[in-house]
């Protein structure tokens, strides 16, 4: 699998090699390599290559961007079984049925650097040690695993406890585990400590030869595949089989992944598939004070977000403290409301521990577990919904429908097939049923609002306690699918696939466009920052002014005294966002006061029909003859006309250069002075048709003929003169004849 592109590389017994896009299912590249089987292939991403080992005894290298062949050379004297690429050096290991392992250097023209011999049967696989790339391991059908150094041709040691041939091996990349996993024709999987050279665990369950094994680099699991057609997922701490998968595609031959993903690529007899193991979101949580808890491959670590620089965006360098290990394979980690306890859930189990020293408080069986927004140790679990108060079970909730998912918060939410039911934490009674297929539920801190996320967007509801119970009212529906989110006062801050935004009062304001999918850990008011994390556990802080959010909340509550008190605390770069928000709420006067942008002030003044302010802003702007400014003058003129303010309207119309409208008004009012003004302006602005009509309406017939001749409209001038002003006929005819002669002369040339 490719680490950055959604590609999977497959090689076939037909001699063909494909790169597939596993998102679209399309073929990205295809090579007809040879007529014999291709058993080995590998990406070399830093060179944009693929390297292929074939049954025609050759190694071939292709550029996967251009599809061109880079090189081809004879490598082994029998079928090539595997190739592996050094993580940093220009080195490639290959092994085959000739019982040898060979080391090649591509910077030296694919020179054979060294040959390693010691196996007495086919060498099935080689693997570089990710923690010490000067060593590698090999496995063979001679029942052994051997560990070698790059600079010596003799193995350091052999591991010999398999009863039949060993088909596959893989190293653990976990820092505290010097482990190696192997799969054999004896149908077992063995875990080895290569420092003590002992087998520490035997995994049994497959019913046929084990053909592929994988220590997952990101998750605390071991994945194994077999000729029985199954993939088994084992916990790498407890060695318990957590899951067995069978896709009905024949024997399993290869299992691959990349370091920064939870996707698995699997090769079968009948094709290949890519599966997602849970979510790519890191198992990570942050409380209201910036304490961060992370479960990394079973290790629980803690850190603190503090002393941010205040940049618009900054990478947060967290220094983690190791607290211990989890016996679970957690899919979720959450703090309770006061940050004193941590809830881990996964593998059909949950555990609650203190956050300071990771002391276990309680544990049990559950598919999911969620916290109440109130209390100390109030939570609920499912398979069947059980509610606990102060860590003691208080009651069960017998739902008349299969529960697909539960949600914590101010009320306990349970999702059915296409609806959501809220229950009281205190009594277990039904509070409200809502016909929505919720994927997430986010409660505001005071419980007065709740956001219900769906696949297509989210709904915001107000929640009010009445004498009859709780009243839910739909406030807004937003077509923006939520990846993760949290509330700060009346503002809902959330991440989509490519952006950080927040909702307030029906308005959605974009904070930042994100280049990759990120998950929101929370908002820290003391740091004025939203804390985000990506799938690689990189933590980023994005500035979001607390005073801005509080101002917007005060406006929604119509507490303008508080809003005006907060306004001086808001940074200038946030004022335009604030102005947009106020405009959306209908507070145009306040929006004008807040904005520093002259054009926004102008738009708002026009929206308010404040012609005096709009005209003053336009006069400051200047730009006479500017078409865009002219449009604004025309808008203001329309408002003045509607108000009956003819003086201001004429001023705006003149500034807009709309002389035809001025002419119409002058004609309606029979205003000779205005008509003369229009004629002069039209002449200055070279608007001949308006100038002509203004002269005609003033009965300035000589002026009409002059306009036509100035515009070289000699035929029209002659006809007009013959009808209305004979004194100019001779001149007009002479000009016409001159023009005709000039045109004839040009045509002769």
N, C-alpha and C positions, 0 to 999 in steps of 0.2 A: 504494500500500500504506500501511496505517496503521502508525505507528511503535510503538504500544504494544498495540493490539488485534490479534488474528489475522485481520485483515480485508483483503480486496482489493476495490477499486472498479472496476466494469466498465460501459462504456456500449456500446450496440448500435445497429445500423442500423435496428432496429425502433422506435427512440425510447424504449426502456426503459433504466433504469439500475438496477444491482444492487450491494448490498454483500454479499459472501460471507464466511462464516467458513471459511478454508481448512484448518482442522484438522478440523472436523466435516463440511464440505461443505454446510452449511445456508445458506439465504438469511437474512441479518440484516435487511435493508431492501430494498424495491423501490419504484420510482417509474415510473409511466407518464408520461413527460415530455412527449412530443409525437408526432406521426405521422411525423416526418422523422428521418433519422439523427442520432445524437449522437456527434460525433467527438472531443470533448474533455471530460475530467473530472479533478477534482483534490480531494484532501482539504485542508481548512483546519482543522487540528486545534485550534489555539488558540481557535477560535470554534465548534467542533463543527459545522462546515459541510461540505457538498460544493458545489463550483462546477462548472457544466456549460455547455458551449458547443454550440449546436445548429445544424442546417441550416435552421431557421426564422429564423435570424439573431439569435436572442435568447440572452442569458446568464441562467441561472437559478441560484438559490442555495437550498439546502435544509438544514435542521438534521437531522443524521443520528441524533440521539437521539430526537427527537419526530416526524421525517418531515415536519414542516411546511415550507411554502415560505416562505423569508425575503424574497426579492425576485425580480423578473423584469423585464428591460429590453431594449430594442433595442440591439444592440451594433455590428453590422457590416452592410454592404449586400450581402454574399455569405456563403457557408458559413464557419463558424468552425472553424478547424483545431486550435487549441491554446490553452490557458490555463496561466499559471504564476503562483505566489504568492510575493510577497516574503518572505524568511525572518523579518523582524522588523517591517516597516512594514505598514500596512493597504492594501497596493497589490496590484493584480492586472494582469498583462499578458495581452492577447488578440491573436490574429492570425487572418487569414482569407484567403479567395480574393479579397477586394476589394483585396489587395496592401498593406494597411495594418496597423499595429500600434497598439494603443490601451492606455493606462494608466488604470486606474480606482482610485478611493479609496473604500473602503466606509464610512469614518468620516465622509465628507462626502456621505453618501446616494448612494453609487456615482456620484459625479461623474466625468465624463471629464476627467482631468487634462491629458492630452497625446496627440496623435496623431503617429505616426512614419511618414513616407512616404519611399520611396527604392527599394524593390523594384519590378521591372517584371513580376512574375508572382506566382502564388499564394505567400503566406507560409505555410510548412508548420509551423514550430515556433519558439518563443521560449524562452530559458532565462536566468534570473538567474545572474550569476557568484557562486558561493558564497563566494569570497574577496574580492569587492568588489561588494556588492549594489547599488551605484550604477550598475553597468554590466550590460548584458545582450547576448545574441547572438541573431540570427535567421537562418533559412535559408529559401531560396526556390527555386521551380522555374526562376528566372532564372539558375541555376547558381552563385549567390553565397551567401556567409555574411557578414553584416554585424554589427559590434560597435558598440553605441550607449551613450550616457550617458542617465540618466533625465531630466536637466535640459536636454537639447538635442535638437532634432528632426532633426538631421543625423547620420549615422553617423560614428563615428571613423575607421573604415576598412572595407574589404571584402577578403575572401579569395576568389580567383577560379579556382582550379586544377581544380575539378571540371568534367568534360566535359558533364555533363547535370545535370538538376535535383537540388537537395539536399533530402532529405526529413527529416533529423533531425540534431540536434546535442546535445552534452552537455559540461559543464565537468568538469575534474579537480579534486577537492578536496584532493589531496595538496599539502602545503606547498611543496615544491620544484619543482612542475611547473605552469608557467603554460600549461597545455595545454587544447585544445579538440578534440573528436572529432566527425567528421561522416560521414554515410552518404548515398549518392547513387544516382540511377537509372543511373549509369555502373558500378554493381555494386562499387564500391570504398569502402573506409573510409579516411579521411585523418585523421592526427594533426597538429594545428597548434600552433605556439608563438605565442600571441597577443601576446607582447611583441615578438618579432622579426618577426611577421607572415609566417612561413614555414611551409611544409608540411615536417614532419620525417620523416614515414613514410607510406607507402601500404600498406594491408592488402588483399590480394586473396585471393579464395577463394569468395565468394558467386557464384552463377550467375544471380541475378535482382536486381532493385532492392533496395537496402538501405533498410529502413523504420524501424529503431530502433537506437539506439546508447546505450551506458551506460558511463561511467567508474565502476567500483565504488568506493564511498567507504571501504570497509573492507579490501578485498583488492586485491592488485596485478594486477588484470585489467581488460580491456575486454570488454564483452559486446555482440554485434551480432546483429540479426535481419533476415531477408530474406523476400521473396516466394518464395524457393526452399524455404521451410518449415523452414530450419535456423537454429539459434542457434549462433554460434561464440564461443568463449571464448579471448581472446588475452592473452598475458602483457604487462603494461603497461611492462615494462623491455626485454625482448628482442623484443617484438612477434611472437613465435612463436604460431601457433595451437595451443593446448594441447588443445582438445576441440571436437568438433562434435556437436550434439544435434539429433535430428529426432524429434518426437513424433507425426508423421503427422496433424497437426491443421490442415493448410492453411497459408496464408501467415501470417507473423509481422507483427503490427502495432504491438505495444508491449512494452517491457521496462522494469520498474520495480523499485526496491528502496528500503529505508530505511537511514539511516546506521548504525544500531546492530545490523544483522542481516546474516547471510550468505544470507538467502532471496531468491529472485528471483521476481517475478510476471511472467508472460508472457501476452500476449493473442494469440490465433490467430483464423483464420476460424471455426473450429468450437468455440471456447470459450477458456477461460483455465486456466492451471495455475500452481502455485507449486512451486518446486524449492529444495532445500537444497544450497548449495555447501560440501561438506565439513562439518566440525564448527563449532559456534558457540564452542567453547572457544578462547580466544586462544592464539596460538603463543608460548608463554611457559614458562619453566622456572626453578627455583630450586635451588641446591645446598645442602649441609648447613650452610654458613656464612651463608646468607641472601643470597648474591649472586643477583640476578635478571637474566635475559636475556630480552629481548622482541624479536620480529620484528613490526614494525608497518608493514604495507603495503610490505614489502621492506626497511625500515630496521631495522638491528640496533641495539638500545639496551641499556644495562646500568645497573643500580642496586643498592642494598644495603638490606636490611631490618635496621634496628638502632635501639637506643634507644627501644623502645616504651614507652608510658606505663604499661602494666599494667592498662588498663581491661578490663572483661569483653569488650567488643567495641570496636574502634577502626578507623577508616579510616586506612590507611597512605598517607601522601603521599610517593610515590617521586619522586626527582629523577634523571631519566635522563641518561645520557651517550651521545651518538651514537658508535657504533663504525664504522659503514660500511653498505654495502648488500649485499643478497643477490641474486645473479643467479637464484636459484631462486624458485619460488613454493611456499614450504615449508608442509607440513601438520603438521609436528612439529619440535620443538626440544628437545633433551635434553642435560644435562650427563653427563660420564662420572663414574666413582666418586669421583675426587678433585677434580673441578671444574676441571681444567686445560683440558679440551677440550669443544667444543660440536659437536653433531651436528644438522645440518639435513637434512630429507628431504622431497622433494616433486617433482612433475613427472617422476617416474620417475628422479630423480637424487638423489644425496646429496653432502654436503660436510662435512668436519670441519675446524674452525678452532680456534686457541687462543682462550681467552676474554679474555685481557688486551688484546691488540691486534688480534684478528680476523685473524691470519695463517693462510692456508690450509695445512692439513697434508696432506690428500688429498681426492679426490673420485672419483665414479664413477656408474655406472648402478645403480639399485635401486628397487624398488617400496616397500621398507621397509628400515630399518636400525636395529639395536638394540645397546646396550652390554652387555658382560659386567659382572658385579658386581665382578670382580677384574681385576688387570692394569692396564696403562697403554697404552691404544690397542687393546684387544681388543673387537672388535665383529663383527656378522654382518649380511649383506644378503640380500635375495631380490629377484629373480625366482627363480633357482636359489640355494639357500642356500650362501653362501660365508662362511667364517670367517677373520678377520684377527687376527693377533697382532702387537702393536707396529706397527700400520698396514701390515703386510705379509700378503698372502694366504697362508694355511697349508694349507687344504684345502677341498674342496667336500663337501657332504652330499647324497648322492643319495637323496632320499626316494621311497618307493614309492607316494606319494599326492600329489595336488595340494595345495600349501601355500596356505592361505587367509590366514594371518597368522603373524608370528613375534613372540616375546616375549623380552626380555632378562632379565638377573638372574643368579642363581647358576648356573643351567643355561639352555641355549638351548631355548626352547619353540617348537614348530611345530604349528599347528592344522590338522587335516584337516576333513572334512565334519562329523563329530560326535565327534571325539576330539582329544586333545592328547598330543603326544610330546615328552619332554624328552631332550635330547642333551647329551653332555659337551662343554664348551668345549675341552678339551685333546685329545680323541681323535676326537670326532664320533660316538662310539658311542651307541646308544640306551640311556638310563638307565631310562626308565619311560614306559609308555603308559597314559593315563587316559581313560576313556570319559566325557568331558564336553565340551560345546561352549563353550569358554572365550572370553569377550570381553575379559578382562584377566587379567594375572598379576602378583602383587605378592610379592616375596621379602623376608623379614626380613633385617636386615643380616648376621647370622651364618649365614644359610642354613638355620636349623633349622626354619623354618616358611614355608609358602607359602599365599597366599590366591588361589583361582581364582574370578574373577568370571564370572557367567553373566547371562543376561537376567532370571532370576528371583531371583537371590541370589548367595551365594558360599559356597565350601567352604574350610575351613581344614584343612591337612594338616601333620603333623609330618614332618620329613625327617631321617633318621639314617643316617650312613655305617657300614656293617658290612663284615665280611670279604668277603661275597659281592657287595657293591655298596651301593646306597642303598635303605633301607626307607622307604616312604611309608605313613603311617597317617592315616586320616580322623579328625580331632578333633571338628569340629562342622560342621553345615550351617546357614547363616543365611539366612532368606528376606527379604533386604534387597538389592535391586539396587544395585550400586556404580557411581557415576559416576566417582570418582577416589579414590585412597587411598595410604597409605604406612604403613610399620611404624616403631614406636619400641620397641625391645627386644621384649617379648612382646605389645605392644598394637598392634592394627591400627586406625589412624585412617582414617575414610573419609567421603565425602560421598554422600548419596543425592540424589534430585531436590529434596527440601525440608528436608534436615536434615544436621547434622554429628554423627557418632556415633563411638564406638570399641568395638572388640571386645576382650575380654580374658577368657581362661579360660572361654569359652562364654557369657559375659554380654555383652549389647549395652547400652551406656550412652549416652543422648542427651546431647550436649554443648550443642547449640543448634538450635532450629528456624530454618530459613532462609526468608526471604520470596521468594527467587528461586533459580534454578539457579546453583550456584557450583562451581568446580573447585579441588581441593586442590593447592597448590603444594608444600607440605611442612610439617614440624614443626620448630620451632627450640627445642631444649631450653634454650638460654641465655636466651631471651626468654619461656619458658613459654607459647608461642603457636603456634597452627595458622594458617598463612597461606593465605588463599583469594583467588580472583580470579573476577570475573564476566565475561560476554561483552563488556562494555564496558571491560575492563581495569582496573576498580576493584579495588584490593587491600584486603583486610580482614584484621585479626588478631583471633583469638578466643582468649582465655586458656584454657590447659589445663595444669594444674600438673604439672611434670616429676616432682616427688616423689610425686605421686599415682600416676602411671603406673609409676614404679619400685617403689613399695610393692606395687602389684598384681602386678607381675612377680615380686617376691620371695616373695609369698604363693603364687603358682603353683609356684615352685621349692621351696616349703616351707622357705624360709630366713627363719624368723620372727625371728631375731636381727637380720638386716638390715632386716626390715620394721619392727620396733620402733625401730630406729635412725632410720628415715626418718619415722616417724609425727609427731614434733614439727615437721617441716618443712612439713607439709601444712596449708593454710589451712582455717579453720573452715567456710567455705562448701562445701568439698569433702568434709567428713566424712560427710555423709549418703550421698553416692554411694559412698563407701568402705564404709560400713556395709552398703549393699545388695549390694555386690560380695562382701563377706565372708559375708553370709548365703547368697548364691547358691553360694558355694564350700563351704558347710556349717560354717563357723567361727562359730557363733552366739555363743560367749562373747566372742570378739574383736569381733564386730559390736556387742555390747552395750556394750563398753568404749569403742568409737569414737563411737557416736552420741550426740548431745546431745538428741535428740527423745524426750521421756518416753513418748509413745505407741508409738514404734518399739521402745524398750526393753521396754515391756510386751508387745508382740507377740513379740519375741524370747524374753523370759522364759517366756511361755506355750509357745512352740515348743520350748524346752528343757525344759519341765515343771519349771521352777524355781519352785515355788509360793511359797517364802518371799520371793524377790525380787519376784514378781508381786504378792503381797499387800502388800508394803511400798510398791511403786509405786502401787498402787490407793489405799492409805490416804493417801499424799501427794496424790494427785489429788483425793480427796474426791468432791464431786458426788453426794451421797446423793440417790436418787430419779431420777438421770439414767439414761435407758434404755440409752444406749450404754455407759456405765460398768457398768451392771447386767449387760450381756451378757458383759463381761470377767470379772466376778465369777463368773458362771455357768460360764464356761470353766474358771476356776481350780478351782471347786468340783468339776467333773467329774474333773479330774486328781487332786484330793485323795481323792475317793471311790475312784478306781481304785487309789490307793496305800494305801487303808484308813485314811487320816488323817481320822477322823470329826470330831474337834474343829475342825480347820481347815476341813473341808468345811462344817460347820454355820455357822461364822463367815462363810464366803464366800456360802453360800446366804442367810443372813440379810441380808448386805449387798446381795445381788442383789434382795432383796424377793421371793424365790421361796418363799412361805409354804406352798404346796401340797406342795412337795418336803420342806420341814421337817416338815409334818404326817405325810407318809408315813413319814419316818424315825422320828418320835416314836411312831407307831403300831406300827412294826416292833419297836421296842425297848421298847414299853410304858412309856415314860418320861413319868410324870405331870408332872414339873416342866417338861420340854421341851414337853409338850402345852399346859400352861398358858401358857408363854412364846409359843407359836404363836398361841394364842387372843388374848392381849394385843396381839401385833404385828399380827395380822390386823384387830383392832378399830381400832388406831391407823392402820393403812394402808387402812382401809375396804374390806377384802376380805371381804365378808359370807359368802360360801359357805364359805371356809376357817374363819372364826370359828365359824359354825354347826356344821360338822363336828367341830371341836376340842371345842366344848362338848358335843356329843352323845356323842363318844367318852369324855369325862370323866363322862358321865351327869348333866351339869348341864342338866336338862330345862327349868328356869325360864329359864336363860340362852338356850336354844334359842328359846323363845317370844319372849323379849325381842328377840333378833336379828331374827326375822321381823317383829315389830311395828315395830321401828325402821326397817326397810326398807320399811314399809307393805305388807307381804305378808300382809294381814289374813285372807284366806280360808285360806292355808296355816297361819297361826298358830292359827286356830280349829280346823282339822282336827287339827293336831299336838297342841293342848291337849286336845281331846276324847279322843285316843288315849292320850297319854302323861302329861299334866299337867292334870287337870280343874280344879285350883285357878285356872288362868289362863283357863278357857274363857269365863266371863262377861265378863271384860275384853276378850278377843279378839273376842267376838261384838259387843259394844258398839262397839268401834272399826270393825268391819266395816260395821255398820249406818250409822255416821256417814259412812263413806267412800262408801257407796252413795247416801245422801241428798245428799251434796255433789256427786256426779257428776250426779244427777238435776236438781239446781238449776242446775248449769252448762248442762245440755242445754236447759232451759227458756228460759234467757236467749238 
